[in-house]
Amino acid sequence: MISLIAKLIAALNANSRPGEVAAGFACGVLLALIPVGNLLWIGLFTFFFFFKLHLGTMVLTIAVFKVWIGVTDPLIDWLGLWILQRPALEALFTWVLNTPVLPFLRLNNSLVMGGFVSGFLLWTPSYFLGRILVLLYRRRIRDRIASSRLVRFFEKTPLLRKITKAVRKAAAVYEGWSA
């Protein structure tokens, strides 16, 4: 967990690729909205490994949003049920359920369908929000945090010293990739 947090901090502080961090955030939001344990979630999670995005940000976003996603379940369930009850899509859903592997996607579940559609609709706004937040952090907040007395105090504690070393190590890797 320490290395995951260190990689996220290093990615936020790196001088390049804010789009990768933002894409990781957007994909994490999408996966957080879909219930775990079906072929759709597993397939999307695997699919995202083939793209250039920050995986640490994606995993951390999934973990953070999964804790709070229960609050939105009634809305997601309502959206999924509304989509599944559309007469125009009945033939498509019948075909999906009668195709050999596709029922394991569990698209007939209102939470899965609602989570997938809402995550798909929120992907682009999440990407741009993540990109803006990374750029704002780098321009306005990073230097203030790094020079604060609180950070200097915490750097003296053993656990945070390990995190600081891991961040510096991860930052060196990022700098080597961007060169």
PAZAPA-4460 file (N, C-alpha, C; in steps of 0.05 Angstrom, whole numbers, plus 32768, in hexadecimal, padded with zeros to 4 digits):
% residues 179
    n_x    n_y    n_z   ca_x   ca_y   ca_z    c_x    c_y    c_z   seq   type   mol
   8010   7FE8   8000   8000   8000   8000   8011   8019   8000     1      M     A
   8028   8018   800E   803A   802F   800F   8045   8035   7FF3     2      I     A
   804C   8020   7FE5   8057   8025   7FCA   8042   8030   7FB7     3      S     A
   8028   8028   7FBB   8013   8032   7FAA   800E   8050   7FAF     4      L     A
   800E   8058   7FC8   800B   8074   7FCF   8024   8084   7FC5     5      I     A
   803B   8078   7FC8   8054   8085   7FBF   8053   8089   7FA1     6      A     A
   804A   8076   7F92   8048   8078   7F75   8034   808E   7F6D     7      K     A
   801E   808F   7F7B   800A   80A4   7F75   8015   80C0   7F7A     8      L     A
   8023   80C3   7F91   802F   80DD   7F97   8044   80E4   7F83     9      I     A
   8054   80D0   7F7B   8068   80D5   7F66   805C   80DD   7F4C    10      A     A
   8046   80D0   7F45   8038   80D6   7F2B   802D   80F2   7F2C    11      A     A
   8022   80FA   7F43   8017   8115   7F46   802D   812A   7F44    12      L     A
   8044   8123   7F4E   805A   8137   7F4E   806C   8136   7F35    13      N     A
   8068   8122   7F24   8079   8120   7F0C   8072   8138   7EF9    14      A     A
   8085   813F   7EE8   8081   8156   7ED7   8073   814E   7EBD    15      N     A
   806C   8135   7EB9   8060   812D   7EA0   8048   811B   7EA5    16      S     A
   8039   8116   7E91   8023   8103   7E91   800C   8109   7EA4    17      R     A
   8001   8120   7EA6   7FE9   8124   7EB7   7FD1   8115   7EAB    18      P     A
   7FD2   8110   7E91   7FBC   8101   7E84   7FBB   80E4   7E8C    19      G     A
   7FD2   80D9   7E92   7FD3   80BD   7E9B   7FC7   80BA   7EB7    20      E     A
   7FCD   80CD   7EC8   7FC1   80CD   7EE3   7FA3   80D1   7EE1    21      V     A
   7F9B   80E4   7ED0   7F7E   80E9   7ECD   7F70   80D1   7EC1    22      A     A
   7F7C   80C4   7EAE   7F70   80AC   7EA2   7F6D   8096   7EB7    23      A     A
   7F81   8093   7EC8   7F7F   8080   7EDE   7F69   8086   7EF1    24      G     A
   7F65   80A0   7EF7   7F4F   80A9   7F08   7F34   80A3   7EFB    25      F     A
   7F31   80A9   7EE1   7F18   80A5   7ED3   7F11   8087   7ED1    26      A     A
   7F25   8076   7ECB   7F20   8059   7ECA   7F1A   804E   7EE5    27      C     A
   7F26   8059   7EFA   7F1F   8051   7F15   7F03   8058   7F1D    28      G     A
   7EF9   806F   7F14   7EDD   8077   7F19   7ECB   8063   7F0B    29      V     A
   7ED1   805D   7EF2   7EC0   804A   7EE3   7EBF   802F   7EF1    30      L     A
   7ED6   8025   7EF9   7ED6   800A   7F06   7EC9   800B   7F22    31      L     A
   7ECB   8021   7F2F   7EBF   8023   7F49   7EA0   8022   7F48    32      A     A
   7E95   802C   7F32   7E78   802D   7F2F   7E6C   8011   7F28    33      L     A
   7E7D   7FFF   7F1D   7E73   7FE5   7F15   7E79   7FD1   7F2C    34      I     A
   7E65   7FC1   7F34   7E6A   7FAD   7F49   7E80   7F99   7F41    35      P     A
   7E90   7F92   7F54   7EA6   7F7F   7F4F   7E9B   7F63   7F4D    36      V     A
   7EA8   7F52   7F3F   7EA1   7F35   7F3F   7E92   7F2D   7F26    37      G     A
   7E93   7F3C   7F11   7E87   7F33   7EF8   7E9B   7F37   7EE2    38      N     A
   7E96   7F2B   7ECB   7EA8   7F2B   7EB5   7EAD   7F47   7EAA    39      L     A
   7E99   7F58   7EAB   7E9C   7F73   7EA1   7EB1   7F82   7EB1    40      L     A
   7EB0   7F81   7ECC   7EC4   7F8F   7EDC   7EE0   7F83   7ED8    41      W     A
   7EE2   7F69   7ED8   7EFC   7F5C   7ED4   7F07   7F63   7EB8    42      I     A
   7EF5   7F62   7EA4   7EFE   7F69   7E89   7F07   7F85   7E86    43      G     A
   7EF9   7F98   7E91   7F01   7FB4   7E90   7F1B   7FB9   7E9F    44      L     A
   7F1D   7FAD   7EB7   7F35   7FB0   7EC7   7F4D   7FA6   7EB7    45      F     A
   7F4B   7F8F   7EAA   7F60   7F84   7E9A   7F65   7F95   7E82    46      T     A
   7F50   7F9F   7E75   7F52   7FAF   7E5D   7F62   7FC9   7E62    47      F     A
   7F5E   7FD5   7E79   7F6C   7FEE   7E80   7F8A   7FEA   7E83    48      F     A
   7F93   7FD2   7E88   7FB0   7FCD   7E8A   7FBE   7FD1   7E6F    49      F     A
   7FAF   7FD1   7E59   7FBB   7FD3   7E3F   7FBE   7FF0   7E36    50      F     A
   7FB6   8003   7E47   7FB7   801F   7E41   7FCB   802D   7E52    51      F     A
   7FD4   8044   7E49   7FE8   8054   7E57   7FD9   8066   7E6B    52      K     A
   7FD5   805B   7E83   7FC9   806A   7E99   7FD6   8062   7EB3    53      L     A
   7FD3   8073   7EC7   7FE0   806D   7EE0   7FCF   8059   7EF0    54      H     A
   7FD9   8041   7EF2   7FCA   802B   7EFF   7FC8   802F   7F1D    55      L     A
   7FDB   803C   7F2A   7FD9   8041   7F46   7FC2   8054   7F4C    56      G     A
   7FBF   8068   7F3B   7FA8   807A   7F3F   7F8E   806C   7F3A    57      T     A
   7F8D   805A   7F27   7F75   804B   7F21   7F6D   803A   7F39    58      M     A
   7F80   802B   7F44   7F7A   8019   7F5A   7F72   8029   7F73    59      V     A
   7F80   803F   7F78   7F7A   804F   7F90   7F5E   805C   7F8D    60      L     A
   7F58   8065   7F75   7F3D   8070   7F6F   7F27   805C   7F74    61      T     A
   7F2C   8043   7F6A   7F18   802E   7F6E   7F14   802A   7F8C    62      I     A
   7F2A   8028   7F9B   7F28   8023   7FB8   7F19   8039   7FC6    63      A     A
   7F1F   8052   7FBF   7F12   8069   7FCD   7EF5   806B   7FC5    64      V     A
   7EEF   8068   7FAC   7ED3   806B   7FA3   7EC2   8053   7FAB    65      F     A
   7ECD   803B   7FAC   7EBD   8024   7FB4   7EB2   8027   7FD0    66      K     A
   7EC1   8035   7FE1   7EB7   8039   7FFD   7E9E   804A   7FFD    67      V     A
   7E9C   805D   7FEB   7E86   8070   7FEB   7E71   806A   7FD6    68      W     A
   7E75   8056   7FC5   7E63   8051   7FAF   7E47   8048   7FB8    69      I     A
   7E46   803C   7FD0   7E2C   8033   7FDB   7E18   8049   7FDD    70      G     A
   7E21   8061   7FE0   7E0E   8078   7FE2   7E00   807C   7FC7    71      V     A
   7E0D   8077   7FB1   7E01   807B   7F97   7DF3   8062   7F8C    72      T     A
   7DF4   804C   7F9A   7DE8   8033   7F90   7DCA   8036   7F88    73      D     A
   7DB9   8044   7F98   7D9D   8046   7F8F   7D9B   8055   7F74    74      P     A
   7DAB   8069   7F70   7DAA   8077   7F56   7DB4   8066   7F3F    75      L     A
   7DCA   8058   7F44   7DD6   8046   7F30   7DC2   8030   7F2A    76      I     A
   7DB6   8025   7F3E   7DA2   800F   7F3A   7D8B   8019   7F2A    77      D     A
   7D81   8031   7F30   7D6B   803D   7F21   7D72   8041   7F04    78      W     A
   7D8A   804B   7EFE   7D93   804F   7EE3   7D95   8034   7ED4    79      L     A
   7DA1   8021   7EE1   7DA4   8006   7ED4   7D89   7FFA   7ECE    80      G     A
   7D76   7FFC   7EE1   7D5C   7FF1   7EDD   7D4D   7FFF   7EC6    81      L     A
   7D51   8019   7EC5   7D44   8029   7EB0   7D4E   8020   7E95    82      W     A
   7D69   801C   7E93   7D75   8013   7E79   7D6B   7FF7   7E72    83      I     A
   7D6B   7FE5   7E86   7D64   7FC9   7E81   7D46   7FC7   7E79    84      L     A
   7D36   7FDA   7E80   7D19   7FD8   7E7A   7D12   7FE6   7E60    85      Q     A
   7D25   7FF0   7E51   7D1F   7FFD   7E37   7D17   7FE8   7E23    86      R     A
   7CFF   7FEA   7E18   7CF6   7FD7   7E04   7D08   7FD6   7DEB    87      P     A
   7D14   7FEC   7DE4   7D26   7FEC   7DCC   7D3F   7FDC   7DD0    88      A     A
   7D47   7FD7   7DE9   7D60   7FC8   7DEE   7D5B   7FAB   7DF5    89      L     A
   7D41   7FA3   7DF5   7D3A   7F88   7DFE   7D47   7F72   7DEC    90      E     A
   7D47   7F77   7DD2   7D54   7F63   7DC0   7D72   7F61   7DC5    91      A     A
   7D7F   7F77   7DCA   7D9C   7F77   7DD0   7DA2   7F68   7DE9    92      L     A
   7D92   7F6D   7DFE   7D97   7F5F   7E18   7D91   7F41   7E16    93      F     A
   7D7D   7F3A   7E06   7D76   7F1E   7E02   7D8E   7F10   7DF3    94      T     A
   7D99   7F1D   7DDF   7DB0   7F12   7DD1   7DC8   7F0F   7DE4    95      W     A
   7DCD   7F23   7DF4   7DE3   7F22   7E07   7DE0   7F0A   7E1A    96      V     A
   7DC8   7F06   7E24   7DC3   7EF0   7E37   7DC4   7ED5   7E2A    97      L     A
   7DC0   7ED3   7E10   7DC0   7EBA   7E02   7DDB   7EB3   7DF5    98      N     A
   7DEE   7EC6   7DF6   7E08   7EC1   7DEB   7E19   7EB4   7E01    99      T     A
   7E2A   7EA0   7DFA   7E37   7E8F   7E0D   7E45   7E9D   7E24   100      P     A
   7E57   7EB0   7E20   7E67   7EBB   7E35   7E5C   7ED5   7E40   101      V     A
   7E4C   7EE4   7E30   7E43   7EFE   7E38   7E31   7F00   7E51   102      L     A
   7E23   7EEB   7E58   7E14   7EED   7E72   7E25   7EF2   7E8A   103      P     A
   7E3F   7EEA   7E88   7E51   7EEE   7E9F   7E58   7F0B   7EA2   104      F     A
   7E52   7F1C   7E8F   7E55   7F39   7E92   7E41   7F44   7EA6   105      L     A
   7E2B   7F35   7EAA   7E16   7F3C   7EBC   7E09   7F57   7EB6   106      R     A
   7E06   7F5C   7E9B   7DFA   7F75   7E93   7DDC   7F75   7E99   107      L     A
   7DD0   7F5E   7EA0   7DB4   7F5E   7EA8   7DB0   7F67   7EC5   108      N     A
   7DC5   7F6B   7ED4   7DC4   7F75   7EEF   7DC2   7F94   7EEE   109      N     A
   7DAF   7F9F   7EFC   7DAA   7FBC   7EFA   7DC2   7FCC   7F05   110      S     A
   7DCF   7FC2   7F1A   7DE6   7FD0   7F25   7DFE   7FD0   7F12   111      L     A
   7E02   7FB9   7F04   7E18   7FB7   7EF1   7E13   7FC9   7ED9   112      V     A
   7DFA   7FC8   7ECE   7DF4   7FD8   7EB7   7DF4   7FF6   7EBF   113      M     A
   7DE9   7FFD   7ED5   7DE9   8019   7EDE   7E05   8024   7EE4   114      G     A
   7E15   8013   7EF1   7E30   801B   7EF7   7E41   801E   7EDD   115      G     A
   7E3D   800C   7ECA   7E4C   800E   7EB1   7E44   8026   7EA2   116      F     A
   7E2B   802C   7E9F   7E22   8043   7E8F   7E2A   805D   7E9D   117      V     A
   7E25   805E   7EB8   7E2D   8077   7EC6   7E4B   807B   7EC5   118      S     A
   7E5B   8066   7EC8   7E78   8068   7EC7   7E81   8070   7EAB   119      G     A
   7E74   8065   7E97   7E7B   806D   7E7B   7E74   808A   7E76   120      F     A
   7E5E   8094   7E81   7E56   80B0   7E7D   7E68   80C2   7E8E   121      L     A
   7E72   80B9   7EA4   7E83   80C9   7EB6   7EA1   80C8   7EAF   122      L     A
   7EA8   80B7   7E9C   7EC5   80B3   7E96   7ED2   80CD   7E8D   123      W     A
   7EC6   80DA   7E79   7ED2   80F2   7E6E   7ED3   8109   7E82   124      T     A
   7EBD   810E   7E90   7EBF   8123   7EA5   7ED3   811C   7EBB   125      P     A
   7ED5   8103   7EC2   7EE8   80FA   7ED6   7F05   80FE   7ECC   126      S     A
   7F09   80F9   7EB3   7F24   80FC   7EA7   7F2C   811A   7EA9   127      Y     A
   7F1A   812B   7E9F   7F21   8148   7E9F   7F23   8153   7EBC   128      F     A
   7F12   814A   7ECE   7F14   8152   7EEA   7F2F   8149   7EF5   129      L     A
   7F36   8130   7EF1   7F50   8126   7EFA   7F68   8135   7EEF   130      G     A
   7F66   813C   7ED5   7F7C   814B   7EC8   7F7F   8167   7ED4   131      R     A
   7F68   8174   7ED8   7F68   818F   7EE4   7F73   818E   7F00   132      I     A
   7F6A   8179   7F10   7F74   8177   7F2C   7F92   8172   7F2D   133      L     A
   7F9C   8161   7F1B   7FB9   815C   7F1B   7FC8   8175   7F14   134      V     A
   7FBF   8184   7F00   7FCD   819C   7EF8   7FCB   81B2   7F0E   135      L     A
   7FB4   81B4   7F1B   7FB2   81C7   7F31   7FC4   81C0   7F48   136      L     A
   7FC4   81A6   7F4E   7FD6   819C   7F64   7FF3   81A3   7F5E   137      Y     A
   7FFB   819E   7F45   8017   81A3   7F3E   801E   81C0   7F3E   138      R     A
   800C   81D2   7F36   8012   81EE   7F34   800F   81FD   7F4E   139      R     A
   7FFB   81F5   7F5E   7FF5   8206   7F75   7FF9   81F9   7F90   140      R     A
   7FF8   81DF   7F92   7FF7   81D2   7FAD   8011   81C4   7FB3   141      I     A
   801E   81B7   7FA0   8035   81A6   7FA4   804B   81B4   7FB4   142      R     A
   8053   81CC   7FAB   8069   81DA   7FB9   8062   81E3   7FD5   143      D     A
   8049   81EB   7FD9   8040   81F3   7FF4   8042   81DB   8007   144      R     A
   8039   81C4   7FFE   8039   81AC   800F   8055   81A4   8015   145      I     A
   8066   81A3   8000   8082   819A   8004   8092   81AC   8017   146      A     A
   808C   81C5   8018   809B   81D7   8029   808E   81DC   8044   147      S     A
   8078   81CF   804A   806A   81D4   8063   8079   81C7   807B   148      S     A
   8075   81D2   8092   8082   81C7   80AA   8077   81AC   80B1   149      R     A
   805D   81A8   80AC   8051   818E   80B2   805D   8178   80A2   150      L     A
   8063   817C   8088   8070   8168   8078   808C   8162   8082   151      V     A
   809A   8177   8089   80B5   8173   8093   80B5   8163   80AD   152      R     A
   80A1   8168   80BE   809E   8159   80D7   8098   813C   80D1   153      F     A
   8085   8137   80BF   807D   811B   80B9   8093   810C   80AB   154      F     A
   80A4   8119   809C   80BA   810B   808F   80CE   80FF   80A3   155      E     A
   80CD   8108   80BB   80DF   80FD   80D0   80D4   80E3   80DC   156      K     A
   80BB   80DD   80D8   80B0   80C4   80E3   80B8   80AD   80D1   157      T     A
   80BD   8095   80DD   80C8   807E   80CE   80B6   8075   80B7   158      P     A
   809B   8074   80BB   8089   806A   80A6   8089   807E   808F   159      L     A
   8087   8097   8095   8087   80AB   807F   80A2   80AE   8072   160      L     A
   80B7   80A8   8080   80D2   80A8   8074   80D3   8093   805E   161      R     A
   80C6   807C   8063   80C5   8066   804F   80B4   8070   8037   162      K     A
   809E   807D   803D   808D   8087   8027   809D   809C   8016   163      I     A
   80AB   80AD   8024   80BB   80C2   8016   80D0   80B5   8004   164      T     A
   80DE   80A1   800F   80F2   8093   7FFE   80E5   8085   7FE6   165      K     A
   80CD   8079   7FEB   80BF   806C   7FD5   80B6   8080   7FC0   166      A     A
   80AD   8098   7FC9   80A5   80AD   7FB6   80BC   80B6   7FA6   167      V     A
   80D3   80BB   7FB3   80EB   80C4   7FA4   80F4   80AF   7F90   168      R     A
   80F2   8095   7F98   80FA   8080   7F86   80E7   807E   7F6E   169      K     A
   80CD   8080   7F74   80B9   807F   7F5E   80BC   8098   7F4C   170      A     A
   80C2   80AF   7F58   80C6   80C7   7F48   80DE   80C5   7F36   171      A     A
   80F3   80B8   7F40   810B   80B4   7F2F   8104   80A2   7F17   172      A     A
   80F3   808E   7F1B   80EA   807D   7F05   80DB   808D   7EF1   173      V     A
   80C8   809E   7EFB   80B9   80AF   7EE8   80CA   80C2   7ED9   174      Y     A
   80DE   80CE   7EE6   80F0   80E0   7ED8   8100   80D1   7EC3   175      E     A
   8108   80B8   7EC9   8117   80A8   7EB6   8106   80A2   7E9D   176      G     A
   80EC   809D   7EA1   80DA   8097   7E8A   80D5   80AF   7E79   177      W     A
   80D4   80C7   7E85   80CE   80DF   7E75   80E6   80EA   7E67   178      S     A
   80FD   80E0   7E6D   8115   80EB   7E60   8119   80DF   7E44   179      A     A
***
